[in-house]
Amino acid sequence: MKRLKRYLLPAVIVLVLGGLAAWHWQSQLIGIGTRWYLARIAAAEEAQGDLSKRRETVHRVNRMLLLQPPPDAWVAELFDLITAVSARVATGEIDLNWAAYIYDSYERDMARDRPDGSPRRTHAEIEDSVLEYVRFYTLQKRPDQKGIDVRALAGADDGETISVEEIEAAKREGRDPTQR
């Protein structure tokens, strides 16, 4: 029993400090986790010769940006681009609007320079391309930009965004969607 008491306080202190550190650096942890998860999906599908999850993700991004779905020859590379940009978006290093611009520009350049998707760029080349966008447009983290945190992942509404459903409901009711 004495041994348990001796180790209990340090264990609680370590857990509390670890929790506080994780909370403080949650955007970085979310970015690292996102990059790891997406890279894992890509590696598994590359090994199987499959594109289904990557195609679904790329098509979802294209739909959000109001773009036509890309040809299958582009899907793997565009998914790698999403992976390269995702950690930077999570930390707030690249604003979501700039990430959309980077994605759109990258896809437009693919259509112009490599319409058949070959040669496919490596992860390092895609990272260099993202870094070139960051350098060229001097993208940098805004001091007031927190990045993505647990509340954002949970869908907690900060009152500043209006969903499509809210806009459509307001239109049906004949009221201004910005007035809640």
C-alpha distance (Angstrom), angle and dihedral (degrees) to the residues before:
residue distance angle dihedral
M1 . . .
K2 3.82 . .
R3 3.78 89.8 .
L4 3.82 90.8 53.5
K5 3.81 91.4 51.2
R6 3.79 91.2 48.1
Y7 3.80 92.7 55.7
L8 3.79 99.0 34.4
L9 3.82 98.2 74.0
P10 3.83 95.5 48.1
A11 3.82 89.7 45.5
V12 3.81 91.4 51.9
I13 3.82 90.9 47.1
V14 3.81 91.7 50.5
L15 3.82 91.4 48.4
V16 3.80 92.8 48.7
L17 3.82 93.0 47.2
G18 3.80 90.7 46.0
G19 3.80 90.7 50.3
L20 3.80 91.9 49.1
A21 3.81 91.4 48.8
A22 3.81 91.2 48.6
W23 3.82 90.3 49.5
H24 3.81 92.1 48.4
W25 3.81 93.8 49.1
Q26 3.80 97.1 34.0
S27 3.82 94.3 125.2
Q28 3.79 91.2 55.7
L29 3.80 91.2 46.0
I30 3.80 91.3 49.2
G31 3.82 89.6 49.7
I32 3.80 92.7 49.3
G33 3.80 91.0 46.4
T34 3.78 92.4 48.7
R35 3.78 93.0 49.4
W36 3.82 90.8 47.4
Y37 3.81 92.9 48.3
L38 3.81 95.0 47.5
A39 3.81 92.1 45.3
R40 3.80 89.0 50.8
I41 3.82 91.4 52.4
A42 3.81 90.9 49.0
A43 3.81 93.3 48.3
A44 3.81 93.2 48.5
E45 3.79 92.9 48.6
E46 3.82 92.9 44.6
A47 3.80 89.0 54.8
Q48 3.82 90.9 50.2
G49 3.81 95.1 40.3
D50 3.80 88.9 -122.9
L51 3.81 131.1 137.3
S52 3.81 102.7 -178.3
K53 3.84 101.9 110.6
R54 3.79 93.0 36.1
R55 3.81 91.0 47.9
E56 3.81 90.6 50.1
T57 3.82 91.7 50.4
V58 3.80 94.6 46.2
H59 3.81 91.8 46.2
R60 3.81 89.8 50.5
V61 3.82 91.1 52.1
N62 3.81 91.1 47.1
R63 3.80 90.5 49.5
M64 3.84 90.8 51.4
L65 3.81 89.5 50.7
L66 3.81 91.5 45.5
L67 3.81 92.0 -116.8
Q68 3.77 128.5 139.7
P69 3.81 114.4 -103.8
P70 3.80 109.3 -91.5
P71 3.79 123.8 -120.4
D72 3.80 115.8 -89.4
A73 3.81 90.0 -109.6
W74 3.82 89.0 68.4
V75 3.81 99.3 42.3
A76 3.81 99.1 87.3
E77 3.80 93.5 48.6
L78 3.80 93.9 44.7
F79 3.81 89.2 49.7
D80 3.81 88.5 52.8
L81 3.82 88.0 51.5
I82 3.81 90.2 52.3
T83 3.80 88.4 50.7
A84 3.81 91.8 50.3
V85 3.80 93.8 49.1
S86 3.82 98.7 39.3
A87 3.81 98.0 77.0
R88 3.79 91.1 48.0
V89 3.80 90.8 51.0
A90 3.81 92.0 48.1
T91 3.80 92.0 55.1
G92 3.80 93.2 43.4
E93 3.82 91.8 -116.0
I94 3.80 87.7 125.1
D95 3.79 118.7 31.0
L96 3.79 115.7 -127.0
N97 3.81 90.6 -115.3
W98 3.81 91.1 54.6
A99 3.80 90.0 46.8
A100 3.81 88.4 55.9
Y101 3.81 89.8 49.5
I102 3.82 91.7 49.0
Y103 3.79 91.4 49.4
D104 3.79 93.1 47.0
S105 3.82 92.6 46.6
Y106 3.79 92.0 47.3
E107 3.80 92.0 50.6
R108 3.82 91.7 45.9
D109 3.84 89.8 50.7
M110 3.81 89.5 50.1
A111 3.79 90.2 53.1
R112 3.80 90.8 50.3
D113 3.82 101.1 39.6
R114 3.80 105.5 25.7
P115 3.81 110.4 18.7
D116 3.80 91.8 166.3
G117 3.82 91.9 49.3
S118 3.77 95.4 -117.5
P119 2.86 136.3 159.4
R120 3.78 89.5 35.1
R121 3.79 112.9 -142.0
T122 3.78 120.0 -120.8
H123 3.81 123.9 -121.8
A124 3.81 89.5 -102.2
E125 3.81 92.1 52.4
I126 3.80 91.0 49.3
E127 3.83 90.8 49.0
D128 3.81 88.9 50.2
S129 3.79 90.0 49.8
V130 3.83 91.4 52.1
L131 3.81 90.1 47.5
E132 3.81 88.8 50.8
Y133 3.82 90.2 53.8
V134 3.80 89.6 48.8
R135 3.80 91.2 49.1
F136 3.80 96.7 42.0
Y137 3.80 95.3 48.7
T138 3.83 91.5 34.1
L139 3.76 90.0 -127.4
Q140 3.77 111.4 -174.2
K141 3.74 138.7 163.4
R142 3.77 112.7 -84.4
P143 3.79 112.1 -130.5
D144 3.79 91.4 -127.7
Q145 3.82 93.8 48.2
K146 3.81 110.6 101.2
G147 3.74 99.4 -175.5
I148 3.77 124.1 -135.2
D149 3.77 116.2 -36.9
V150 3.78 136.8 179.7
R151 3.83 91.7 -87.6
A152 3.80 90.3 57.1
L153 3.80 91.7 48.7
A154 3.79 90.3 49.5
G155 3.80 90.0 52.1
A156 3.80 95.3 -115.5
D157 3.79 107.1 171.2
D158 3.78 114.5 -127.6
G159 3.79 91.0 -168.6
E160 3.80 94.1 -112.9
T161 3.78 99.9 92.1
I162 3.76 130.7 66.4
S163 3.78 119.8 -155.3
V164 3.78 123.9 -137.5
E165 3.79 88.7 -113.3
E166 3.83 90.8 55.9
I167 3.81 91.3 49.5
E168 3.80 92.5 49.1
A169 3.83 92.0 46.5
A170 3.81 90.6 50.2
K171 3.81 90.5 49.7
R172 3.81 91.7 51.4
E173 3.81 90.0 48.6
G174 3.81 91.9 46.2
R175 3.79 96.2 -122.2
D176 3.80 136.6 121.9
P177 3.83 109.2 -90.4
T178 3.82 92.2 -144.8
Q179 3.81 90.2 61.8
R180 3.77 108.5 77.2
